[in-house]
């Protein structure tokens, strides 16, 4: 039987650690697993039940080591101790993981298979590809090694390696200069050190082309500055991602900005053109499917963004034609969807209402959360989510045009469908400037501008269809 040692470092993420351990146990049946957990805080109450949980999981062997909290400056000491402990174990491969990742299907089989393809046993394979294109820590420019592996010049602390790799490192990590670790936008320096030591031995590091772990969209405790520049968002199969947007002729210029920002991130884009006489040239792309209202269902307003969502299996994003989406928009949303185990719809715009009839849909909410010019620091559930910044996986919920009983009230009808199916709508964290409004957008044509002071129809629909669902959910 193949022996695997698994090193996991953790700090204030006991729940994520336990979820990861359960995944490892579930997939590790064909392997002898030795799990080595390193907690960066002695006596942290959140880890109190960890020994009992590990015992119940029944790993072949395990070891838990606690340290006086050293944070980023002390991380090298933890890794040094972990490697010193590893020296005393029998193992064929060692996998090092942070506490905040989820492993994908066939994780062990695929990681070992690809590790065996490396040209030298004294190197390692990064298990997460964060799509960095340039050199990092060494002069090596990333390039293709084979169809599944990329040759890189850096090591992230999420990798698989054989004993020869740790022997090359002499099972030790040298002290990291504090002038490096105390800088906010710098990493711990351990990955940098290992990368340089590999390079100085005349070797390359390697990375999987398609990530074998998913890293969430949560804030990094150790590297908040570094992760702002290099977020550890894993790549995804673009063919599993589709988006839908509706537009009117008055917004042709802002639609162009929207399409330009989102198209590189999706495999397919459905565009419903309400009352357009012709198809704009910028929509002539093999990834774009255009629907003209005159040949379809007529002017259906914002419902058009849902027009073809029932034809897609995978991740679906609904968009607004006045927004410019950031380059990591889709990847961050997918990470959140997966972190929530495909049990929720996600958005960054929403409202919360009490479960009672409201006097005004636009003015009667108890809390409102904007996607623009607003920093959202907490993740929470909302009653109604903004469909212009919404996404879900079709394993979670299937929207259909029959769900939308009126035009220009897509947010309400999407919320009705979600609540009927007991699917929560989760508002994600985001910075104030992450999403931008197109400078070519004329807001005089917005639904909000038209209805803010005369929202009787929206209010009646909300009270008739959504309030009963809210009351039902609270029983």
C-alpha positions in Angstrom: 0.0 0.0 0.0 1.3 3.5 -0.9 2.2 5.6 2.2 1.2 9.2 2.2 2.2 11.9 4.7 -0.1 14.9 4.7 1.1 18.2 6.3 -1.6 20.7 7.2 -1.0 24.1 8.8 -3.9 25.8 10.4 -4.9 28.9 12.3 -8.4 30.0 13.4 -10.1 27.8 10.7 -11.1 24.7 12.7 -14.3 24.2 10.7 -12.5 24.4 7.4 -9.8 22.0 8.7 -12.4 19.5 9.8 -14.1 19.7 6.4 -10.8 19.1 4.7 -10.0 16.1 6.9 -13.3 14.5 6.1 -12.6 14.9 2.4 -9.1 13.3 2.8 -10.5 10.4 4.7 -13.3 9.8 2.2 -10.9 9.7 -0.7 -8.0 8.0 1.1 -9.3 4.4 1.3 -6.6 3.0 -1.0 -3.7 4.7 0.8 -2.0 4.6 4.2 -2.5 8.1 5.5 -0.4 9.8 8.1 -1.9 13.2 8.9 0.3 15.8 10.5 -1.6 18.9 11.8 0.3 22.0 12.9 -1.8 24.6 14.8 -0.4 28.1 15.1 -1.8 28.8 18.5 -1.6 26.8 21.7 -4.9 26.1 23.4 -7.1 27.7 20.8 -10.7 26.8 21.9 -11.9 26.2 18.3 -9.6 23.2 18.1 -10.7 21.6 21.4 -12.7 18.8 19.8 -10.1 18.1 17.1 -8.5 15.0 18.7 -11.9 13.3 19.1 -12.8 14.2 15.5 -9.6 12.8 14.1 -10.0 9.6 16.2 -13.5 9.1 14.8 -12.1 9.5 11.2 -9.7 6.7 12.0 -6.7 7.7 10.0 -3.8 5.2 9.9 -1.8 7.6 12.1 -1.9 11.2 13.0 0.1 13.8 14.9 -1.1 17.2 16.2 1.4 19.9 17.2 0.6 23.3 18.7 2.8 26.3 18.7 2.9 29.7 20.4 1.2 31.9 17.8 3.9 33.3 15.5 1.8 34.5 12.5 3.6 35.2 9.3 7.0 35.9 10.9 6.9 32.6 12.6 5.6 30.4 9.8 9.1 29.3 8.8 9.5 27.7 12.2 6.3 25.7 11.9 7.3 24.4 8.4 10.8 23.6 9.7 9.4 21.6 12.6 6.9 19.8 10.2 9.8 18.8 7.9 11.9 17.6 10.9 9.0 15.4 12.0 8.5 14.1 8.5 12.1 12.8 8.5 11.0 10.2 11.1 8.2 8.8 9.0 8.0 6.2 6.3 6.3 7.8 3.2 6.3 7.4 -0.5 4.8 10.9 -1.1 4.1 13.9 1.0 1.3 16.4 0.3 1.3 19.8 2.0 -1.9 21.7 2.3 -3.3 24.8 3.9 -6.4 24.5 6.0 -8.7 26.4 3.7 -8.8 24.3 0.5 -11.1 21.6 -0.8 -9.8 18.7 -2.7 -11.3 17.6 -6.0 -12.5 14.2 -7.0 -9.8 11.5 -7.4 -7.4 13.8 -5.7 -4.8 11.3 -4.5 -4.8 9.2 -7.7 -4.3 12.2 -9.9 -1.8 14.0 -7.7 0.4 10.9 -7.5 0.0 10.1 -11.2 1.2 13.6 -12.2 3.9 13.7 -9.6 5.4 10.6 -11.2 5.6 12.4 -14.5 8.1 15.0 -13.2 11.6 14.7 -14.7 13.3 14.8 -11.3 12.3 13.2 -8.0 13.9 16.1 -6.1 11.3 18.6 -7.2 7.6 19.2 -6.4 4.2 19.8 -8.1 2.0 22.7 -7.1 -1.6 21.4 -6.8 -3.3 24.8 -7.3 -2.9 26.8 -10.5 -3.6 30.5 -9.8 -2.9 31.5 -13.4 0.2 33.6 -12.8 1.9 34.2 -16.1 5.2 35.9 -15.3 8.3 34.9 -13.3 7.9 34.8 -9.5 10.8 34.6 -7.0 13.1 33.2 -9.7 13.8 34.2 -13.3 11.9 31.2 -14.7 9.0 32.1 -17.0 6.2 29.6 -16.8 5.8 27.3 -19.8 4.2 24.1 -20.9 5.8 20.8 -19.7 3.1 18.5 -21.0 -0.6 18.6 -21.5 -1.3 18.5 -17.8 1.7 20.1 -16.2 3.3 23.6 -16.4 6.9 24.3 -15.7 7.3 27.2 -13.2 9.9 28.8 -11.1 8.0 29.0 -7.8 6.5 26.8 -5.1 3.2 27.5 -3.3 2.7 25.8 0.0 0.2 23.5 -1.5 2.1 20.7 -3.3 3.0 17.0 -3.6 6.6 15.8 -3.5 8.6 12.6 -3.0 11.2 12.0 -0.2 14.1 13.2 -2.5 12.6 16.7 -2.5 12.8 17.0 1.3 16.2 15.4 1.3 17.4 18.1 -1.1 16.0 20.6 1.5 17.8 18.7 4.3 14.3 18.5 5.9 14.8 22.1 7.1 13.7 25.7 6.4 16.2 28.5 7.2 15.1 31.6 9.1 13.2 34.2 7.1 14.3 37.8 7.5 11.7 39.7 9.5 12.1 42.7 7.2 10.4 40.5 4.6 7.6 39.0 6.7 6.5 42.3 8.4 5.7 43.9 5.1 2.0 43.6 4.4 2.1 42.8 0.7 4.8 40.2 1.2 4.3 36.5 1.7 5.7 34.4 4.5 9.0 34.0 2.6 8.9 30.2 2.9 7.7 29.5 -0.6 10.1 32.0 -1.9 13.0 30.3 -0.1 12.1 26.8 -1.3 11.7 28.2 -4.9 15.2 29.7 -4.8 16.7 26.6 -3.3 15.2 24.4 -6.1 16.4 26.9 -8.7 19.9 27.0 -7.2 20.0 23.2 -7.5 19.4 23.5 -11.2 15.9 22.3 -11.0 12.4 23.7 -12.0 9.3 23.6 -9.9 6.1 22.5 -11.6 2.3 23.1 -11.4 -0.8 21.3 -12.5 -2.6 22.9 -15.4 -6.0 22.2 -13.9 -6.2 22.8 -10.1 -6.7 19.7 -7.9 -7.8 21.9 -5.0 -10.3 24.7 -4.7 -9.4 27.7 -2.6 -12.2 29.8 -1.3 -12.8 33.5 -1.8 -12.3 34.3 1.9 -9.7 36.7 3.2 -6.2 35.4 3.9 -5.2 35.6 7.6 -1.5 35.3 6.9 -1.2 37.1 3.5 -3.9 39.8 3.2 -1.6 42.1 1.2 -0.1 39.3 -1.0 -3.5 37.8 -1.7 -4.8 41.2 -2.9 -2.2 41.1 -5.6 -2.2 37.3 -6.2 -5.5 35.8 -5.0 -5.4 32.1 -4.7 -8.4 31.5 -6.9 -8.2 28.2 -8.8 -8.9 28.0 -12.5 -12.0 26.4 -13.8 -13.3 24.8 -17.0 -14.6 27.7 -19.0 -17.0 25.5 -20.9 -19.0 24.9 -17.8 -19.7 28.6 -17.5 -22.4 30.6 -19.3 -23.9 34.0 -18.7 -26.9 35.9 -19.8 -27.6 39.7 -20.3 -30.5 41.7 -21.6 -30.1 45.1 -23.2 -32.0 48.0 -24.8 -30.7 50.3 -27.7 -30.1 53.2 -25.3 -27.4 51.1 -23.6 -25.5 49.9 -26.6 -22.3 51.6 -25.5 -22.4 50.3 -22.0 -23.3 46.8 -23.3 -20.1 46.8 -25.2 -18.2 47.5 -22.0 -20.0 44.7 -20.2 -19.4 42.2 -22.9 -15.7 43.1 -23.2 -15.2 42.6 -19.5 -17.1 39.2 -19.1 -16.5 37.4 -22.4 -12.9 36.2 -21.6 -14.3 34.6 -18.4 -17.2 32.5 -19.8 -17.6 29.8 -22.4 -20.9 31.1 -23.7 -22.7 34.4 -23.5 -26.4 34.8 -24.2 -27.5 38.3 -25.2 -31.2 39.2 -25.4 -31.6 42.4 -27.4 -34.9 44.3 -26.6 -35.9 46.4 -29.6 -32.5 46.4 -31.4 -32.9 46.9 -35.1 -29.6 45.1 -35.9 -26.9 43.1 -34.1 -24.0 45.3 -33.0 -20.6 44.3 -34.5 -19.0 43.6 -31.1 -21.5 40.8 -30.6 -20.3 38.9 -33.7 -18.3 36.3 -31.7 -18.5 32.5 -31.7 -19.0 32.5 -28.0 -22.0 34.8 -28.2 -25.6 33.8 -29.0 -27.8 36.7 -29.8 -31.6 36.8 -29.5 -33.7 39.6 -31.0 -36.9 40.4 -29.3 -38.7 40.8 -32.6 -38.0 37.2 -33.4 -38.5 35.8 -29.9 -40.9 36.9 -27.2 -40.9 40.6 -27.7 -39.6 43.2 -25.2 -39.3 41.2 -22.0 -37.1 43.7 -20.2 -34.6 42.4 -17.6 -36.1 38.9 -17.8 -34.1 38.5 -21.0 -30.9 37.8 -19.0 -32.6 34.5 -18.0 -33.7 33.7 -21.5 -31.5 30.7 -22.2 -30.4 29.7 -18.8 -32.4 26.5 -18.9 -30.3 25.3 -21.9 -27.1 25.3 -19.9 -25.7 22.8 -17.4 -23.1 24.1 -15.1 -22.5 27.6 -13.7 -24.8 30.4 -14.9 -24.2 34.1 -14.4 -26.9 36.8 -14.9 -25.5 40.2 -15.8 -26.6 43.8 -16.2 -25.6 45.8 -19.3 -24.3 48.8 -17.3 -21.6 47.1 -15.4 -17.9 46.3 -15.9 -17.0 43.0 -14.3 -13.5 42.5 -12.8 -11.2 39.9 -14.4 -11.5 37.6 -11.3 -15.3 37.9 -11.2 -16.3 34.5 -12.4 -13.5 32.6 -10.6 -14.3 34.2 -7.3 -18.0 33.5 -7.7 -17.3 29.8 -8.6 -15.1 29.5 -5.5 -17.9 30.8 -3.4 -20.5 28.5 -5.0 -18.2 25.5 -4.4 -17.4 26.6 -0.8 -21.1 26.7 -0.2 -21.3 23.1 -1.6 -23.6 24.3 -4.5 -26.4 24.8 -2.0 -26.9 28.5 -2.5 -27.3 31.3 -5.1 -24.7 34.0 -4.7 -24.7 37.7 -5.4 -23.1 41.0 -4.2 -26.3 43.1 -4.2 -29.4 42.5 -2.1 -32.1 43.6 0.4 -33.5 42.1 3.6 -37.1 42.5 4.5 -39.2 41.5 7.5 -41.7 38.7 6.8 -44.6 41.0 6.6 -46.3 43.2 3.9 -44.2 46.2 3.0 -45.5 49.6 2.0 -42.7 50.1 -0.6 -40.5 47.5 -2.3 -37.7 50.0 -2.9 -38.0 51.9 0.4 -39.4 49.3 2.8 -36.4 47.0 3.3 -34.7 46.7 6.7 -31.2 46.5 5.2 -29.9 47.2 1.7 -26.5 46.1 0.3 -25.2 47.7 -2.8 -22.8 46.1 -5.3 -21.4 49.5 -6.3 -19.5 52.0 -4.1 -20.0 49.8 -1.1 -17.7 47.6 0.9 -19.2 44.4 2.2 -17.2 42.9 5.0 -19.6 40.2 6.1 -21.2 37.3 4.2 -24.9 37.0 4.9 -28.2 35.7 3.6 -30.5 38.2 1.9 -34.2 38.1 1.1 -33.9 39.5 -2.5 -30.6 39.3 -4.5 -29.6 41.5 -7.4 -29.8 39.5 -10.6 -27.3 41.7 -12.4 -24.6 40.2 -10.2 -26.0 36.8 -9.5 -24.8 33.2 -10.2 -25.6 29.7 -9.3 -24.9 26.1 -10.4 -27.7 24.3 -12.2 -27.3 21.4 -9.7 -28.7 23.9 -7.2 -31.7 25.4 -8.9 -33.1 25.5 -12.5 -34.7 28.8 -13.5 -37.2 28.9 -16.3 -38.9 31.8 -18.1 -42.2 30.7 -16.6 -40.8 31.7 -13.2 -40.9 35.4 -14.3 -44.6 36.5 -14.4 -43.9 40.1 -15.2 -41.1 42.1 -16.9 -38.6 44.3 -15.1 -39.0 42.5 -11.8 -36.4 39.8 -12.2 -35.0 40.2 -8.7 -38.4 39.6 -7.1 -39.2 36.5 -9.2 -35.8 35.0 -8.7 -36.2 35.4 -5.0 -39.7 33.8 -5.1 -38.2 30.8 -6.9 -35.3 30.5 -4.5 -37.5 30.7 -1.4 -40.0 28.2 -2.8 -37.1 25.7 -3.3 -35.4 26.5 0.0 -32.3 27.8 -1.7 -30.6 30.6 0.2 -29.4 33.7 -1.6 -26.0 34.6 -0.1 -24.4 38.0 -0.3 -20.7 37.7 -0.8 -17.9 40.0 0.6 -16.4 42.5 -1.8 -14.4 45.7 -1.8 -15.9 49.1 -2.6 -14.2 49.3 -6.0 -14.3 45.7 -7.2 -17.2 46.2 -9.5 -17.5 49.3 -11.7 -20.3 51.0 -13.5 -19.7 51.7 -17.2 -18.8 55.3 -17.9 -21.1 55.0 -21.0 -24.2 54.1 -19.0 -27.2 56.5 -18.9 -29.0 55.8 -15.7 -32.1 57.7 -16.8 -33.2 54.4 -18.4 -32.7 52.2 -15.4 -35.6 50.3 -13.8 -34.7 51.8 -10.4 -34.9 55.4 -11.7 -38.2 54.7 -13.4 -39.8 52.9 -10.4 -38.3 54.2 -7.2 -41.1 56.7 -6.6 -43.9 54.6 -8.2 -43.2 51.0 -7.2 -46.8 49.9 -6.5 -46.6 47.0 -8.9 -43.4 45.8 -7.5 -44.7 46.2 -3.9 -47.9 44.3 -4.7 -46.0 41.4 -6.3 -43.6 41.3 -3.4 -46.4 41.1 -0.9 -48.5 38.7 -2.9 -45.8 36.2 -3.8 -42.7 36.6 -1.6 -44.1 37.5 1.9 -46.0 34.1 2.2 -42.7 32.3 1.4 -40.9 34.3 4.0 -43.5 33.5 6.6 -43.4 29.8 5.7 -39.6 29.7 6.0 -39.8 31.1 9.6 -42.2 28.5 10.9 
